[in-house]
Amino acid sequence: MSIACVQDIYRCDTCKSASDEYGRDCKHGILFPLALLMAEQNKCMNYEFDPEKVKLQLKRKEERKNES
């Protein structure tokens, strides 16, 4: 059994509209991803890829790998 979060479905963690690299606090509204889910949308129409957030995620992953 797997679990998917709304942010995983709509890739909020790599979107420019999210306030951080975890995909939290969409600038279109805190509950906007939930509204997409309720409307049975397959993807977010406001999604815009943010390469800076991906760099932060990769850096954090490397730091955790080096700690082990």
PLY file of the C-alpha trace (Angstrom):
ply
format ascii 1.0
element vertex 68
property float x
property float y
property float z
element edge 67
property int vertex1
property int vertex2
end_header
0.00 0.00 0.00
1.34 3.42 -0.89
0.43 6.87 0.29
0.37 9.95 -1.91
0.11 13.47 -0.63
-1.73 16.16 -2.60
1.60 17.99 -3.04
3.05 14.82 -4.60
0.21 14.50 -7.09
0.49 18.11 -8.33
4.31 18.40 -7.90
4.03 21.39 -5.57
7.57 20.82 -4.29
9.06 21.98 -7.62
6.55 24.74 -8.42
7.34 28.45 -8.37
4.00 29.15 -6.69
4.99 27.27 -3.52
6.67 29.28 -0.80
9.34 26.65 -0.02
11.04 23.54 -1.41
8.57 21.29 0.42
5.65 22.56 -1.67
3.87 24.33 1.16
1.69 27.46 0.96
0.63 27.86 -2.67
0.36 31.51 -3.69
-2.99 30.67 -5.33
-4.37 29.67 -1.93
-3.46 27.27 0.84
-6.27 24.91 -0.17
-5.76 25.26 -3.93
-4.21 21.76 -4.34
-7.14 20.30 -2.42
-9.56 22.13 -4.73
-7.77 20.56 -7.71
-8.21 17.13 -6.16
-11.89 17.72 -5.46
-12.39 18.90 -9.05
-10.69 15.68 -10.26
-7.98 17.58 -12.14
-5.00 15.49 -13.30
-2.53 18.36 -13.19
-2.30 21.90 -11.91
-2.90 24.58 -14.52
-0.70 27.00 -12.57
2.33 24.69 -12.32
5.60 26.38 -13.24
8.89 24.49 -12.80
11.39 26.09 -10.41
14.96 24.78 -10.84
16.12 26.54 -7.66
13.86 24.38 -5.51
15.23 21.25 -7.15
18.78 22.41 -6.38
17.79 22.92 -2.72
16.27 19.44 -2.58
19.38 17.83 -4.09
21.63 19.74 -1.72
19.57 18.61 1.28
19.65 15.01 0.02
23.45 15.10 -0.33
23.81 16.52 3.18
21.72 13.70 4.63
23.73 11.15 2.64
27.01 12.56 3.97
25.74 12.47 7.57
25.19 8.71 7.38
0 1
1 2
2 3
3 4
4 5
5 6
6 7
7 8
8 9
9 10
10 11
11 12
12 13
13 14
14 15
15 16
16 17
17 18
18 19
19 20
20 21
21 22
22 23
23 24
24 25
25 26
26 27
27 28
28 29
29 30
30 31
31 32
32 33
33 34
34 35
35 36
36 37
37 38
38 39
39 40
40 41
41 42
42 43
43 44
44 45
45 46
46 47
47 48
48 49
49 50
50 51
51 52
52 53
53 54
54 55
55 56
56 57
57 58
58 59
59 60
60 61
61 62
62 63
63 64
64 65
65 66
66 67
